[in-house]
Amino acid sequence: MRKPIIAGNWKMNKTPAEARALVEALVPLAADAQCDVVVCTPAVDFAAVSEVIRGTNIKLGAQNMHWKESGAYTGELSADMLKAYGVEYVILGHSERRQYFGETDTTVNLRVLAAVKAGLTPIICVGEKKEEREAGYTDALVSYQTKIALSGLTADEVRHVVIAYEPVWAIGTGLTATDEQANETIGVIREAVRSVYGDAADDVRIQYGGSMNPKNCKGLMAQPEIDGGLIGGASLKAEDFSKVVHFDA
Ligand code: PEP
């Protein structure tokens, strides 16, 4: 059985004071969660958030990291820098990084390898654009993105990564994949993992992301292939995020 994992992606939102207030409200609301709960915050919020969540069931995540250990990479953060603040998860290859910051499948793979080597759990984002779905390329594209991202990991390492299927057309748009669409494409991603890593595919957790919210989370999470959610907008309010964390209530 795969334990569900609900992760919030705060994107470029919340100053440290705002972040502190959000997690202070979230801690009691999420205390009885049956799933893994992660908040992926801006790096400037790590100190405040890690102080508040210490000893609770909420884990800290980052939204990106560089693959080098140190050096002349202005503006970047290394795995060790994240770990120094208690970060355990890191989102890699988010479509906004791919779209606005030149992220490629190859650089996503470098980041994944570095994260796993450092003992961080990557949340690897894959997903198609609207025109790619309409042209019928979804399955081929997400399979390719998945295989490249994982390339170089062992099957045992693959068992512990998290993949997020995030159709680009559903992110921040209010449009959601139907329960069946999300389940079907996540099944395709799992088979892509199986084709290279065998039964490690049965352990890897695959989330859905794209306008998931308190209203639609129950139906999505009831699908057999969907092991969790990566939540943008609805993770910015403690009450909303808590409702998603309690998706089967
Ligand atoms: C995301 O950024 O990963 C995301 C899914 O955003 P939203 O929930 O706002 O669509």
Residues whose N, C-alpha, C, O or C-beta is under 5 A from the ligand:
A	BS01	PEP	N9 A170 I171 G172 T173 G209 G210 S211 M212 L230 I231 G232 G233
